[in-house]
Amino acid sequence: MDTLDDWFPYREYRPNQREMLDLAASVARDGGIAMIDAPTGSGKSSVVSALLAESRGRKVLVAVRTISQLATFMRELELVRKKRGKLKFAYLIGKSSMCPLGGEGDVYRRCEGVKAFSTALMRERAQKGSLVPANDRQIKQQIRKMDPEHPLICPYFIHGKSFVEPEDAGLKMIPSAALRVRAERVSTEMIWPDQLAGFCGDICPYDTMMHAARDADVVLVNFYHLFDDTIREQLYQSLGIEGHDALLLIDEAHNCGDVVQSIESVTIEERDIMQAGHELSGRRRSQQADAIAQILPQINRFMEALKASHEVEDWFDPVIFQRMILSGTLYRSMEEIVDDLLKISEGLREKNMQAGEFRESAIERLTEFFYRIFRSAADPAYLTVYRKEDDGTVALEVRNIDPSTKLQDIGPPPPGGVPAAPPAPPSPSPRHRPRTPPPRGPAASSAQTTSPPPTRCAGTPGTLRERRTTSPRLPPSPGTLLSTSPPTTSSTPSQNGALQGYARSRSTSSPRTLPLPPRCSGNLWPSRERAAQASSLRSVAASGARVSTTGVRCSRERSSSAFRSRRSTVSGRW
């Protein structure tokens, strides 16, 4: 049976590092959650060695936020591989960074569209005997004629596929021999992200890495692969695993809340309402489209009324918004509006995909907004705010201010559950907390570089409480490790599966209307004191413990001031 020493790639342990890795190994072995707070240079990256020692055939997923953090774990795993030999690892970063195909629109939607067109073309040619699409004359001709700015097929995807004809079945599409060879090499050799496109050549880098990840011992992913519902479901399906089949390590875990908040928030502007009207007018007339067209002027009226406010950014009452939207229309509830918008947006998305248009439509954004504002009336995790832009227009936003609920969706709890840890006392804001930079150079004393050993939470076996913060309420998926260090900026939002989940629940349940809170005020923009009072009441009504993680300023007792915070500038998805 392997031990930690068999996987640890260094000659000796740093101060308190052995205790930290033993704790990680015990969580991987017995289940639960651990939080590790240690300074830079204390050896947190070696936690992956402890997880490998206790993996027992389970896949280790490491979630990182930036390319530099990805490189740190790649170097660590390369050292482990030199000691252990046959270790395989792969990494999956955002498709925008890996896709070599040009074109406009959302890269995920474009990828989905061109793969559908390419698959149809390849299958048609395979039925005529051409089992290797990359060698087919007609497919080559289609690739040469393709507009690189508006692609309808993907040559990189085509070069990675071939067909076989089993005796007991029809045509079956499989990875090509060239893709399998590259996937094997990329999981056993050190191929850096900036070298991947050149290494893969005419084969899709993302498909190559995904194929390598299926057989890898360790898979490095970014935060969006983990915290975006749709991407996480697709990832687990592609890897052939369930949430409880993996050991999860989240690096820089204090940034989780910011990422979840950006994913769960949505904004619409006046130009979105105008564009939605154009999209509806271009559709075939239907009762649903005519009914939705009636609410667009109501939204404009609401935005116009907000322009009279002296505040640049403030909270608005979702109940008043809903009453104004429903007034004078055929709808009786917001739920009916969401249902019609969902049907229209699905049809429009399919039509655009068939036409090779891969941008997000205004109707789709409006659907997401109405779904969020529909939930915000009864869910204290969401806050409705408006913001005046520099050009005098108004934007409406449904902002997530409590990511704790979504953080629980990472993995299923074990049978019987785990007792909750007692809440820690409030910690000072990270903005005002003094931080001492780690010492550098040989003259640094051991007292300066030694991190104190972690302390277990009372009543929660296998769980660590961060020394300075309260742990987020993550589900105890077998072996969930979260490591933290000083906070940094967040990433840009992406689409998630909330609407798909809503559609599934609506298809299996009878129509209902969520209860709405009592009317807070008669004004579209309440005073700051009234807004703070209303927000505080919503926070008090919410259940669950306060959530406060390093770098995440989203605790419930502070939600009354959340609407006054300016929208942060976010960086692009890496």
Secondary structure, DSSP 8 states (H G I E B T S, - for coil): ---HHHH--SSS--TTHHHHHHHHHHHHHH--EEEEE--TTS-GGGHHHHHHHT-TT-EEEEEESSHHHHHHHHHHHHHHHHHHS---EEEE--HHHH-----SS-HHHHHHHHHHHHHHHHHHHHTTT---GGG-HHHHHHHHH--TTS-SS-HHHHHTEEEE--TTSS-EEEE-HHHHHHHHHHHHS---HHHHHHHHTTS-HHHHHHHHHHT-SEEEEEHHHHHSHHHHHHHHHHHT--GGGEEEEETTGGGHHHHHHHHH-EEEEHHHHHHHHHHHHTS---HHHHHHHHHHHHHHHHHHHHTT-S-SEEE--HHHHHHHHHTTSS-SSHHHHHHHHHHHHHHHHHHHHHTT--S--HHHHHHHHHHHHHHHTT-TTEEEEEEE-TTS-EEEEEEE--THHHHTTSS---TT-------------TTTS-------STT--HHHH------B-TT-TT-B--SSS--------TTEEEEE-S----B-----SHHHHHHHHHHTS------------SSSS--HHHHHHHHHHHHHH--S----BTTB---GGGGGGGGGS-----B---
